[in-house]
Amino acid sequence: MCGREHYRPQLMRKSLGRQHPGIFGMQILRLVLIVLFTGRLWGQTTGTLKGAVRDSLTGELVAGVQVWVPGTFWGAVSDQNGEFAISGVHRSGFGLVARRCMGIVTAPKPSGFDPAYPKAVTLLVNPRPPICRPMPRPPWLVTPDDSVVEGYYVASWEGEPFFTCDGEFLPAAFPDSIYPRLLAFNLREGESLYVRGHRRHNDDPDWPTVLSQLIGRVLEVRRPGPKDCPRASAR
């Protein structure tokens, strides 16, 4: 059966070694998972990160710039005044990326955020080229048009492992809205929940990240049942 005993952190580590041979890369991945997500799972306070975007050459405020933290749901587009606001950010360090045209991405700006002492940030974006190609959809956005994935979230201090019903390990990011639902189950280390939602593979051509899956628009979160994952149960 596809139950808790099949989705322990031990299996996660075995899957990591088999599917992701880059040990150093996986160490970075594990660190990012812990820093970005474990705090929210334990109820860390969140706030809104505000800032403005300016042209690095002219200093003018720039509208329509995509600003985000790669591999997360933290993102926003600057308004007509060049200002942006990203909600749900918890206390952590991260790198902000900005894009004003397709193929024109400003290198990450190391940033820190404390909800108790919020400070506005200023991002300088590269000058606009003569031809500004339209940007793809924001890399943090998951829509109903994205495919549906179902599987098991496993409670672990090491991060947030997720196994699909096909047994695939996904180093995935979840939206902030899922955390109160996860906390409501009071999971212990190694216990799992059945999760179903829309999945977006990291398909952004300008900024690929190690967190290659975003599971947004979560449709269902509950205790695993005997009829879940019939394909995995049959193996």
C-alpha atoms as an extended CHARMM CRD file, in Angstrom:
* protein
*
       235  EXT
         1         1  MET       CA              0.0000000000        0.0000000000        0.0000000000  PROA      1               0.0000000000
         2         2  CYS       CA              1.0380000000        3.5720000000       -0.5550000000  PROA      2               0.0000000000
         3         3  GLY       CA              1.0560000000        4.7400000000        3.0440000000  PROA      3               0.0000000000
         4         4  ARG       CA              3.2080000000        6.4620000000        5.5820000000  PROA      4               0.0000000000
         5         5  GLU       CA              5.6710000000        3.6070000000        5.9080000000  PROA      5               0.0000000000
         6         6  HSD       CA              6.6400000000        4.0040000000        2.2380000000  PROA      6               0.0000000000
         7         7  TYR       CA              7.3950000000        7.7230000000        2.4880000000  PROA      7               0.0000000000
         8         8  ARG       CA              9.8580000000        8.1710000000        5.3010000000  PROA      8               0.0000000000
         9         9  PRO       CA             12.7930000000       10.5920000000        5.3050000000  PROA      9               0.0000000000
        10        10  GLN       CA             15.0630000000        7.5450000000        4.8340000000  PROA      10              0.0000000000
        11        11  LEU       CA             13.4380000000        6.9570000000        1.4700000000  PROA      11              0.0000000000
        12        12  MET       CA             13.8880000000       10.6090000000        0.6830000000  PROA      12              0.0000000000
        13        13  ARG       CA             17.6330000000       10.3410000000        1.2320000000  PROA      13              0.0000000000
        14        14  LYS       CA             17.8750000000        7.2170000000       -0.9240000000  PROA      14              0.0000000000
        15        15  SER       CA             15.9100000000        8.9050000000       -3.6800000000  PROA      15              0.0000000000
        16        16  LEU       CA             18.1590000000       11.9480000000       -3.5060000000  PROA      16              0.0000000000
        17        17  GLY       CA             21.2470000000        9.8470000000       -4.0260000000  PROA      17              0.0000000000
        18        18  ARG       CA             19.7160000000        7.9310000000       -6.8960000000  PROA      18              0.0000000000
        19        19  GLN       CA             18.0180000000       10.7260000000       -8.8290000000  PROA      19              0.0000000000
        20        20  HSD       CA             20.2670000000       13.6830000000       -8.0230000000  PROA      20              0.0000000000
        21        21  PRO       CA             23.9360000000       12.6320000000       -8.0800000000  PROA      21              0.0000000000
        22        22  GLY       CA             25.3010000000       16.1570000000       -7.4720000000  PROA      22              0.0000000000
        23        23  ILE       CA             26.0690000000       15.9530000000       -3.7490000000  PROA      23              0.0000000000
        24        24  PHE       CA             27.1370000000       19.5850000000       -3.4340000000  PROA      24              0.0000000000
        25        25  GLY       CA             24.0580000000       20.7460000000       -5.3370000000  PROA      25              0.0000000000
        26        26  MET       CA             21.7940000000       18.7470000000       -3.0750000000  PROA      26              0.0000000000
        27        27  GLN       CA             23.4570000000       20.2120000000        0.0130000000  PROA      27              0.0000000000
        28        28  ILE       CA             22.6020000000       23.6710000000       -1.3160000000  PROA      28              0.0000000000
        29        29  LEU       CA             19.0730000000       22.5020000000       -2.0900000000  PROA      29              0.0000000000
        30        30  ARG       CA             18.6020000000       21.1480000000        1.4220000000  PROA      30              0.0000000000
        31        31  LEU       CA             19.8680000000       24.4130000000        2.9250000000  PROA      31              0.0000000000
        32        32  VAL       CA             17.5020000000       26.4650000000        0.7640000000  PROA      32              0.0000000000
        33        33  LEU       CA             14.5900000000       24.2220000000        1.7120000000  PROA      33              0.0000000000
        34        34  ILE       CA             15.3080000000       24.6300000000        5.4010000000  PROA      34              0.0000000000
        35        35  VAL       CA             15.8520000000       28.3960000000        5.2990000000  PROA      35              0.0000000000
        36        36  LEU       CA             12.8970000000       29.2540000000        3.0840000000  PROA      36              0.0000000000
        37        37  PHE       CA             10.2050000000       26.8990000000        4.3080000000  PROA      37              0.0000000000
        38        38  THR       CA             10.7870000000       25.3390000000        7.7090000000  PROA      38              0.0000000000
        39        39  GLY       CA             10.2150000000       28.6780000000        9.4500000000  PROA      39              0.0000000000
        40        40  ARG       CA              6.7830000000       29.0600000000        7.9190000000  PROA      40              0.0000000000
        41        41  LEU       CA              5.8060000000       25.5140000000        8.8720000000  PROA      41              0.0000000000
        42        42  TRP       CA              6.5390000000       26.3320000000       12.4810000000  PROA      42              0.0000000000
        43        43  GLY       CA              4.3980000000       29.4400000000       12.3820000000  PROA      43              0.0000000000
        44        44  GLN       CA              7.0290000000       32.0920000000       11.8930000000  PROA      44              0.0000000000
        45        45  THR       CA              5.6280000000       35.5920000000       11.5280000000  PROA      45              0.0000000000
        46        46  THR       CA              5.3160000000       36.9030000000        8.0000000000  PROA      46              0.0000000000
        47        47  GLY       CA              5.0800000000       40.3920000000        6.6000000000  PROA      47              0.0000000000
        48        48  THR       CA              5.1270000000       42.4270000000        3.3950000000  PROA      48              0.0000000000
        49        49  LEU       CA              8.3640000000       43.3220000000        1.6800000000  PROA      49              0.0000000000
        50        50  LYS       CA              8.0460000000       46.6780000000       -0.0890000000  PROA      50              0.0000000000
        51        51  GLY       CA             10.3780000000       48.4380000000       -2.4470000000  PROA      51              0.0000000000
        52        52  ALA       CA             10.9250000000       50.3760000000       -5.6490000000  PROA      52              0.0000000000
        53        53  VAL       CA             12.6110000000       49.6560000000       -8.9770000000  PROA      53              0.0000000000
        54        54  ARG       CA             14.8530000000       52.2000000000      -10.6900000000  PROA      54              0.0000000000
        55        55  ASP       CA             16.7540000000       52.2570000000      -13.9460000000  PROA      55              0.0000000000
        56        56  SER       CA             20.4530000000       51.7770000000      -13.1610000000  PROA      56              0.0000000000
        57        57  LEU       CA             21.4450000000       54.3560000000      -15.7860000000  PROA      57              0.0000000000
        58        58  THR       CA             18.8540000000       57.1310000000      -15.4730000000  PROA      58              0.0000000000
        59        59  GLY       CA             17.6120000000       56.5490000000      -11.9280000000  PROA      59              0.0000000000
        60        60  GLU       CA             14.0030000000       56.7610000000      -13.1170000000  PROA      60              0.0000000000
        61        61  LEU       CA             11.3260000000       54.6150000000      -11.5150000000  PROA      61              0.0000000000
        62        62  VAL       CA             10.3680000000       51.6660000000      -13.7270000000  PROA      62              0.0000000000
        63        63  ALA       CA              6.9110000000       50.1010000000      -14.0170000000  PROA      63              0.0000000000
        64        64  GLY       CA              6.0640000000       46.5550000000      -15.1100000000  PROA      64              0.0000000000
        65        65  VAL       CA              9.1870000000       44.9000000000      -13.6750000000  PROA      65              0.0000000000
        66        66  GLN       CA              8.9050000000       41.3540000000      -12.3590000000  PROA      66              0.0000000000
        67        67  VAL       CA             10.5430000000       41.0660000000       -8.9370000000  PROA      67              0.0000000000
        68        68  TRP       CA             10.8450000000       37.7080000000       -7.2060000000  PROA      68              0.0000000000
        69        69  VAL       CA             12.8080000000       35.3130000000       -5.0280000000  PROA      69              0.0000000000
        70        70  PRO       CA             13.7660000000       32.3630000000       -7.2740000000  PROA      70              0.0000000000
        71        71  GLY       CA             12.1710000000       29.0500000000       -6.4110000000  PROA      71              0.0000000000
        72        72  THR       CA              9.4290000000       30.5500000000       -4.2270000000  PROA      72              0.0000000000
        73        73  PHE       CA              5.9700000000       32.0710000000       -4.4750000000  PROA      73              0.0000000000
        74        74  TRP       CA              7.3580000000       35.4290000000       -3.3730000000  PROA      74              0.0000000000
        75        75  GLY       CA              6.9570000000       37.7730000000       -6.2960000000  PROA      75              0.0000000000
        76        76  ALA       CA              5.2670000000       40.9360000000       -7.5730000000  PROA      76              0.0000000000
        77        77  VAL       CA              5.2190000000       43.3240000000      -10.5410000000  PROA      77              0.0000000000
        78        78  SER       CA              6.1350000000       46.9700000000      -10.0230000000  PROA      78              0.0000000000
        79        79  ASP       CA              3.2010000000       49.3610000000      -10.4700000000  PROA      79              0.0000000000
        80        80  GLN       CA              3.0090000000       52.5970000000      -12.4550000000  PROA      80              0.0000000000
        81        81  ASN       CA              5.0590000000       54.3180000000       -9.7540000000  PROA      81              0.0000000000
        82        82  GLY       CA              7.7880000000       51.6930000000       -9.9150000000  PROA      82              0.0000000000
        83        83  GLU       CA              6.7930000000       50.2980000000       -6.5110000000  PROA      83              0.0000000000
        84        84  PHE       CA              6.1490000000       46.6860000000       -5.5320000000  PROA      84              0.0000000000
        85        85  ALA       CA              4.9370000000       44.7650000000       -2.4690000000  PROA      85              0.0000000000
        86        86  ILE       CA              5.5430000000       41.0640000000       -1.8400000000  PROA      86              0.0000000000
        87        87  SER       CA              3.4070000000       39.5560000000        0.9250000000  PROA      87              0.0000000000
        88        88  GLY       CA              3.9980000000       36.4320000000        2.9770000000  PROA      88              0.0000000000
        89        89  VAL       CA              7.7480000000       36.9470000000        3.3830000000  PROA      89              0.0000000000
        90        90  HSD       CA              9.1350000000       35.5710000000        6.6220000000  PROA      90              0.0000000000
        91        91  ARG       CA             12.3210000000       36.4140000000        8.4480000000  PROA      91              0.0000000000
        92        92  SER       CA             15.1710000000       35.1430000000        6.3080000000  PROA      92              0.0000000000
        93        93  GLY       CA             17.9230000000       36.0210000000        3.8840000000  PROA      93              0.0000000000
        94        94  PHE       CA             17.4230000000       35.6590000000        0.1460000000  PROA      94              0.0000000000
        95        95  GLY       CA             18.2910000000       37.0970000000       -3.2350000000  PROA      95              0.0000000000
        96        96  LEU       CA             15.8630000000       39.3220000000       -5.1370000000  PROA      96              0.0000000000
        97        97  VAL       CA             15.8370000000       39.0930000000       -8.9370000000  PROA      97              0.0000000000
        98        98  ALA       CA             14.3390000000       41.6930000000      -11.2880000000  PROA      98              0.0000000000
        99        99  ARG       CA             13.3840000000       41.4410000000      -14.9640000000  PROA      99              0.0000000000
       100       100  ARG       CA             12.1290000000       44.2500000000      -17.1900000000  PROA      100             0.0000000000
       101       101  CYS       CA             12.4360000000       42.5280000000      -20.5820000000  PROA      101             0.0000000000
       102       102  MET       CA             12.6950000000       38.9660000000      -21.7960000000  PROA      102             0.0000000000
       103       103  GLY       CA             16.3240000000       37.9430000000      -21.4660000000  PROA      103             0.0000000000
       104       104  ILE       CA             17.2330000000       40.9890000000      -19.3570000000  PROA      104             0.0000000000
       105       105  VAL       CA             17.5330000000       39.8100000000      -15.7600000000  PROA      105             0.0000000000
       106       106  THR       CA             19.3040000000       41.7850000000      -13.0550000000  PROA      106             0.0000000000
       107       107  ALA       CA             21.6010000000       39.6770000000      -10.8800000000  PROA      107             0.0000000000
       108       108  PRO       CA             20.2500000000       38.7720000000       -7.4300000000  PROA      108             0.0000000000
       109       109  LYS       CA             20.4640000000       41.4220000000       -4.7490000000  PROA      109             0.0000000000
       110       110  PRO       CA             21.2150000000       39.8620000000       -1.3460000000  PROA      110             0.0000000000
       111       111  SER       CA             18.3920000000       40.9180000000        0.9230000000  PROA      111             0.0000000000
       112       112  GLY       CA             17.1700000000       40.2820000000        4.4240000000  PROA      112             0.0000000000
       113       113  PHE       CA             13.7440000000       40.7720000000        5.9240000000  PROA      113             0.0000000000
       114       114  ASP       CA             12.3890000000       40.9880000000        9.4460000000  PROA      114             0.0000000000
       115       115  PRO       CA              8.5970000000       41.4400000000        9.7390000000  PROA      115             0.0000000000
       116       116  ALA       CA              9.1160000000       43.2540000000       13.0410000000  PROA      116             0.0000000000
       117       117  TYR       CA             11.3610000000       45.8540000000       11.4040000000  PROA      117             0.0000000000
       118       118  PRO       CA             10.3210000000       46.0790000000        7.7460000000  PROA      118             0.0000000000
       119       119  LYS       CA             12.4780000000       48.2350000000        5.5140000000  PROA      119             0.0000000000
       120       120  ALA       CA             11.8840000000       49.2180000000        1.9080000000  PROA      120             0.0000000000
       121       121  VAL       CA             14.4540000000       48.0870000000       -0.6470000000  PROA      121             0.0000000000
       122       122  THR       CA             15.5400000000       49.6770000000       -3.9030000000  PROA      122             0.0000000000
       123       123  LEU       CA             16.4040000000       47.5490000000       -6.9230000000  PROA      123             0.0000000000
       124       124  LEU       CA             18.4140000000       48.8450000000       -9.8650000000  PROA      124             0.0000000000
       125       125  VAL       CA             17.5170000000       47.1420000000      -13.1420000000  PROA      125             0.0000000000
       126       126  ASN       CA             19.5520000000       47.0090000000      -16.3040000000  PROA      126             0.0000000000
       127       127  PRO       CA             18.8120000000       49.7460000000      -18.8900000000  PROA      127             0.0000000000
       128       128  ARG       CA             16.0460000000       48.9690000000      -21.3430000000  PROA      128             0.0000000000
       129       129  PRO       CA             17.4160000000       47.6590000000      -24.6580000000  PROA      129             0.0000000000
       130       130  PRO       CA             16.2610000000       49.1050000000      -28.0220000000  PROA      130             0.0000000000
       131       131  ILE       CA             13.9920000000       46.0850000000      -28.4900000000  PROA      131             0.0000000000
       132       132  CYS       CA             12.2230000000       44.8990000000      -25.3450000000  PROA      132             0.0000000000
       133       133  ARG       CA             10.7730000000       41.4440000000      -25.8760000000  PROA      133             0.0000000000
       134       134  PRO       CA              7.5990000000       40.6110000000      -23.8960000000  PROA      134             0.0000000000
       135       135  MET       CA              8.2410000000       38.6750000000      -20.7070000000  PROA      135             0.0000000000
       136       136  PRO       CA              6.8070000000       35.2250000000      -20.0130000000  PROA      136             0.0000000000
       137       137  ARG       CA              4.3330000000       34.7550000000      -17.2040000000  PROA      137             0.0000000000
       138       138  PRO       CA              5.7780000000       35.4540000000      -13.7570000000  PROA      138             0.0000000000
       139       139  PRO       CA              7.9030000000       32.5020000000      -12.6110000000  PROA      139             0.0000000000
       140       140  TRP       CA              6.0730000000       32.3040000000       -9.2730000000  PROA      140             0.0000000000
       141       141  LEU       CA              2.5960000000       32.0150000000      -10.8130000000  PROA      141             0.0000000000
       142       142  VAL       CA              0.7350000000       28.6820000000      -10.9030000000  PROA      142             0.0000000000
       143       143  THR       CA             -2.6000000000       28.5440000000      -12.7660000000  PROA      143             0.0000000000
       144       144  PRO       CA             -5.4680000000       26.0460000000      -13.2640000000  PROA      144             0.0000000000
       145       145  ASP       CA             -3.9880000000       25.3370000000      -16.6980000000  PROA      145             0.0000000000
       146       146  ASP       CA             -0.9810000000       23.6780000000      -15.0580000000  PROA      146             0.0000000000
       147       147  SER       CA             -1.1040000000       19.9130000000      -14.5620000000  PROA      147             0.0000000000
       148       148  VAL       CA             -2.4910000000       18.3510000000      -11.3800000000  PROA      148             0.0000000000
       149       149  VAL       CA             -0.1280000000       16.3350000000       -9.2050000000  PROA      149             0.0000000000
       150       150  GLU       CA             -0.9840000000       14.1200000000       -6.2490000000  PROA      150             0.0000000000
       151       151  GLY       CA              1.2430000000       12.4720000000       -3.7100000000  PROA      151             0.0000000000
       152       152  TYR       CA              2.5720000000       12.6220000000       -0.1760000000  PROA      152             0.0000000000
       153       153  TYR       CA              4.0310000000       15.4440000000        1.8540000000  PROA      153             0.0000000000
       154       154  VAL       CA              6.3670000000       14.0840000000        4.5490000000  PROA      154             0.0000000000
       155       155  ALA       CA              7.0490000000       15.9500000000        7.7940000000  PROA      155             0.0000000000
       156       156  SER       CA             10.7970000000       16.2760000000        8.1920000000  PROA      156             0.0000000000
       157       157  TRP       CA             13.1820000000       18.6730000000        9.9010000000  PROA      157             0.0000000000
       158       158  GLU       CA             15.3690000000       18.4080000000        6.7900000000  PROA      158             0.0000000000
       159       159  GLY       CA             12.9080000000       20.2740000000        4.5970000000  PROA      159             0.0000000000
       160       160  GLU       CA              9.6250000000       19.5160000000        2.8850000000  PROA      160             0.0000000000
       161       161  PRO       CA              9.9020000000       16.3060000000        0.8400000000  PROA      161             0.0000000000
       162       162  PHE       CA              7.0740000000       15.4580000000       -1.5090000000  PROA      162             0.0000000000
       163       163  PHE       CA              6.6280000000       12.1590000000       -3.3280000000  PROA      163             0.0000000000
       164       164  THR       CA              4.2240000000       11.8540000000       -6.2440000000  PROA      164             0.0000000000
       165       165  CYS       CA              1.9500000000        8.8560000000       -6.6270000000  PROA      165             0.0000000000
       166       166  ASP       CA              4.4590000000        7.5510000000       -9.1730000000  PROA      166             0.0000000000
       167       167  GLY       CA              7.1730000000        7.5590000000       -6.5140000000  PROA      167             0.0000000000
       168       168  GLU       CA              8.9670000000       10.6080000000       -7.9350000000  PROA      168             0.0000000000
       169       169  PHE       CA             10.7260000000       12.8010000000       -5.3770000000  PROA      169             0.0000000000
       170       170  LEU       CA             10.0820000000       16.5070000000       -5.8820000000  PROA      170             0.0000000000
       171       171  PRO       CA             12.0890000000       19.2280000000       -4.1470000000  PROA      171             0.0000000000
       172       172  ALA       CA              8.9820000000       21.3660000000       -4.3090000000  PROA      172             0.0000000000
       173       173  ALA       CA              7.8300000000       24.7050000000       -2.9530000000  PROA      173             0.0000000000
       174       174  PHE       CA              4.3290000000       25.1950000000       -1.5370000000  PROA      174             0.0000000000
       175       175  PRO       CA              2.2540000000       28.3880000000       -1.2550000000  PROA      175             0.0000000000
       176       176  ASP       CA              1.9250000000       30.0840000000        2.1200000000  PROA      176             0.0000000000
       177       177  SER       CA             -1.7540000000       29.1480000000        2.3130000000  PROA      177             0.0000000000
       178       178  ILE       CA             -0.9260000000       25.4680000000        2.8330000000  PROA      178             0.0000000000
       179       179  TYR       CA              0.9850000000       25.8940000000        6.0950000000  PROA      179             0.0000000000
       180       180  PRO       CA             -1.9610000000       26.4480000000        8.4620000000  PROA      180             0.0000000000
       181       181  ARG       CA             -3.5410000000       23.3460000000        6.9130000000  PROA      181             0.0000000000
       182       182  LEU       CA             -0.3930000000       21.3030000000        7.5070000000  PROA      182             0.0000000000
       183       183  LEU       CA             -0.0240000000       22.5330000000       11.0930000000  PROA      183             0.0000000000
       184       184  ALA       CA             -3.6140000000       21.5500000000       11.8610000000  PROA      184             0.0000000000
       185       185  PHE       CA             -2.6490000000       17.8580000000       11.6360000000  PROA      185             0.0000000000
       186       186  ASN       CA              0.1280000000       18.1090000000       14.2660000000  PROA      186             0.0000000000
       187       187  LEU       CA              2.3590000000       15.7730000000       12.2930000000  PROA      187             0.0000000000
       188       188  ARG       CA              5.2900000000       14.0430000000       13.9040000000  PROA      188             0.0000000000
       189       189  GLU       CA              8.6240000000       13.4110000000       12.2030000000  PROA      189             0.0000000000
       190       190  GLY       CA              8.1540000000       10.9820000000        9.3050000000  PROA      190             0.0000000000
       191       191  GLU       CA              4.3540000000       11.1900000000        9.1640000000  PROA      191             0.0000000000
       192       192  SER       CA              2.7480000000       12.0790000000        5.8500000000  PROA      192             0.0000000000
       193       193  LEU       CA             -0.2870000000       13.7720000000        4.3300000000  PROA      193             0.0000000000
       194       194  TYR       CA             -1.9670000000       13.2420000000        0.9980000000  PROA      194             0.0000000000
       195       195  VAL       CA             -1.7380000000       16.4300000000       -1.0900000000  PROA      195             0.0000000000
       196       196  ARG       CA             -3.2540000000       17.2100000000       -4.4680000000  PROA      196             0.0000000000
       197       197  GLY       CA             -2.7360000000       20.4410000000       -6.3790000000  PROA      197             0.0000000000
       198       198  HSD       CA             -1.5890000000       22.1290000000       -9.5600000000  PROA      198             0.0000000000
       199       199  ARG       CA              2.0920000000       21.7580000000      -10.3380000000  PROA      199             0.0000000000
       200       200  ARG       CA              4.3130000000       23.9860000000      -12.3890000000  PROA      200             0.0000000000
       201       201  HSD       CA              7.6920000000       22.7980000000      -13.5410000000  PROA      201             0.0000000000
       202       202  ASN       CA             10.3690000000       25.4690000000      -13.5030000000  PROA      202             0.0000000000
       203       203  ASP       CA             10.1140000000       26.4330000000      -17.1600000000  PROA      203             0.0000000000
       204       204  ASP       CA             11.3060000000       30.0270000000      -16.9180000000  PROA      204             0.0000000000
       205       205  PRO       CA             13.9090000000       30.4960000000      -19.6740000000  PROA      205             0.0000000000
       206       206  ASP       CA             15.7430000000       33.3200000000      -17.9080000000  PROA      206             0.0000000000
       207       207  TRP       CA             16.1840000000       32.0020000000      -14.3960000000  PROA      207             0.0000000000
       208       208  PRO       CA             16.1900000000       28.2370000000      -13.7570000000  PROA      208             0.0000000000
       209       209  THR       CA             16.4740000000       27.2870000000      -10.0870000000  PROA      209             0.0000000000
       210       210  VAL       CA             17.2960000000       24.2290000000       -8.0320000000  PROA      210             0.0000000000
       211       211  LEU       CA             13.7560000000       24.2640000000       -6.6420000000  PROA      211             0.0000000000
       212       212  SER       CA             12.3000000000       23.0590000000       -9.8910000000  PROA      212             0.0000000000
       213       213  GLN       CA              8.6810000000       22.4930000000       -8.8870000000  PROA      213             0.0000000000
       214       214  LEU       CA              6.0180000000       24.8410000000       -7.5690000000  PROA      214             0.0000000000
       215       215  ILE       CA              2.9270000000       23.1400000000       -6.1820000000  PROA      215             0.0000000000
       216       216  GLY       CA              0.3890000000       25.9260000000       -6.0070000000  PROA      216             0.0000000000
       217       217  ARG       CA             -3.3990000000       26.1350000000       -5.9460000000  PROA      217             0.0000000000
       218       218  VAL       CA             -3.5720000000       23.2420000000       -3.4910000000  PROA      218             0.0000000000
       219       219  LEU       CA             -6.8470000000       21.3730000000       -3.9790000000  PROA      219             0.0000000000
       220       220  GLU       CA             -6.7410000000       18.8440000000       -1.1510000000  PROA      220             0.0000000000
       221       221  VAL       CA             -4.7990000000       18.1500000000        2.0570000000  PROA      221             0.0000000000
       222       222  ARG       CA             -5.7620000000       15.2180000000        4.2980000000  PROA      222             0.0000000000
       223       223  ARG       CA             -4.6140000000       12.0800000000        6.0280000000  PROA      223             0.0000000000
       224       224  PRO       CA             -3.6150000000        9.2980000000        3.6030000000  PROA      224             0.0000000000
       225       225  GLY       CA             -6.3420000000        6.8050000000        2.7470000000  PROA      225             0.0000000000
       226       226  PRO       CA             -6.2840000000        3.1990000000        1.4990000000  PROA      226             0.0000000000
       227       227  LYS       CA             -7.4960000000        4.2100000000       -1.9680000000  PROA      227             0.0000000000
       228       228  ASP       CA             -4.8180000000        6.8330000000       -2.5780000000  PROA      228             0.0000000000
       229       229  CYS       CA             -2.1590000000        6.2990000000       -5.2240000000  PROA      229             0.0000000000
       230       230  PRO       CA             -3.4460000000        3.0380000000       -6.7420000000  PROA      230             0.0000000000
       231       231  ARG       CA             -0.5420000000        2.9180000000       -9.2320000000  PROA      231             0.0000000000
       232       232  ALA       CA              2.0130000000        3.0610000000       -6.4330000000  PROA      232             0.0000000000
       233       233  SER       CA              0.0470000000        0.5410000000       -4.3640000000  PROA      233             0.0000000000
       234       234  ALA       CA              0.1520000000       -1.9830000000       -7.1950000000  PROA      234             0.0000000000
       235       235  ARG       CA              3.9650000000       -2.0620000000       -7.4000000000  PROA      235             0.0000000000
